[in-house]
């Protein structure tokens, strides 16, 4: 069974950066489309980005385009979400997803 473990969240000031990691031991990343989602307090979970299994192309929700970059390292069975110029509205619990498997989430808080 796939297991996903997120890390890298924390508290950062507006304009700061964080890099989230999603480790997937034993998972061959190329075989799966992997997504990052986030859920802010009182809001529904929303898709943030994903990386396609077919050609490695990436997709982003409009609100993070130009600020977030998703990448993968097959050797480490890990995907990353580099988040730059973070804003308070990016505050949420961030989850990675493969098919019907979710990680436990990592908290990102953007505040001065």
C-alpha positions in Angstrom: 0.0 0.0 0.0 1.2 3.5 -0.9 2.3 5.6 2.1 2.8 9.3 1.7 4.7 11.5 4.3 4.7 15.2 4.0 7.2 17.5 5.7 8.7 21.0 5.4 5.8 23.1 6.7 6.2 25.9 9.2 5.7 29.5 10.0 7.0 32.1 7.6 6.6 35.8 7.1 4.9 37.2 4.0 7.2 37.1 1.0 9.1 34.1 2.5 9.7 30.7 1.1 9.2 27.0 2.1 9.9 23.8 0.4 7.5 20.9 1.1 8.4 17.3 0.6 6.2 14.3 0.0 8.1 11.0 0.5 6.5 7.9 -1.1 8.7 4.9 -0.2 8.6 2.3 -2.8 6.5 4.3 -5.2 7.8 4.7 -8.8 6.9 8.3 -9.3 6.8 8.1 -13.1 3.8 5.7 -12.9 1.5 8.1 -11.0 0.0 11.5 -11.3 0.8 13.1 -7.9 -0.9 16.2 -6.6 -0.6 18.8 -3.9 -3.7 20.0 -2.2 -4.3 22.4 0.7 -7.1 23.1 3.1 -7.5 26.3 5.0 -9.6 26.6 8.1 -13.3 26.7 7.3 -12.6 26.1 3.6 -12.8 23.1 1.3 -9.7 21.2 0.2 -8.4 22.6 -3.1 -6.0 21.4 -5.6 -2.7 23.4 -5.8 -0.6 21.6 -8.3 0.0 18.2 -9.9 2.7 16.5 -11.9 1.6 14.2 -14.7 2.7 10.6 -14.9 2.5 10.7 -18.7 5.1 13.3 -19.5 6.1 15.0 -16.2 4.3 18.2 -17.0 3.1 20.3 -14.1 -0.1 22.2 -13.5 -0.9 24.9 -11.0 -4.0 26.6 -9.7 -4.0 30.2 -10.9 -3.5 31.6 -7.4 0.0 30.0 -7.1 1.2 30.3 -10.7 4.6 31.9 -10.9 5.2 31.4 -7.1 5.0 27.6 -6.6 7.0 25.0 -8.4 6.5 21.2 -8.2 9.2 18.7 -9.0 10.1 15.1 -8.4 13.1 13.1 -7.6 12.7 9.5 -8.7 15.8 8.3 -6.9 14.4 9.5 -3.6 10.8 8.6 -4.3 9.9 12.2 -3.3 8.1 15.1 -4.8 8.6 18.7 -3.7 6.6 21.9 -3.7 8.8 24.9 -3.7 6.7 27.9 -2.5 8.1 31.4 -2.9 6.6 34.8 -2.1 4.2 33.2 0.3 1.2 35.2 1.3 -1.2 35.0 4.3 -3.8 33.4 2.0 -1.5 30.5 1.4 -1.9 29.5 5.1 -3.3 26.0 5.1 -2.6 22.3 5.8 -0.9 21.0 2.7 -1.4 17.4 1.6 0.0 15.2 -1.2 -2.1 12.7 -3.0 -1.7 9.7 -5.2 -5.0 8.2 -6.4 -7.0 7.6 -3.2 -4.1 7.9 -0.8 -3.4 11.0 1.2 -0.6 12.0 3.5 -1.1 13.3 7.0 -0.5 16.9 5.9 1.9 19.6 6.9 0.9 23.0 8.3 2.0 26.1 6.5 1.4 29.4 8.3 2.2 32.7 6.7 2.0 35.6 9.1 4.0 38.6 10.2 
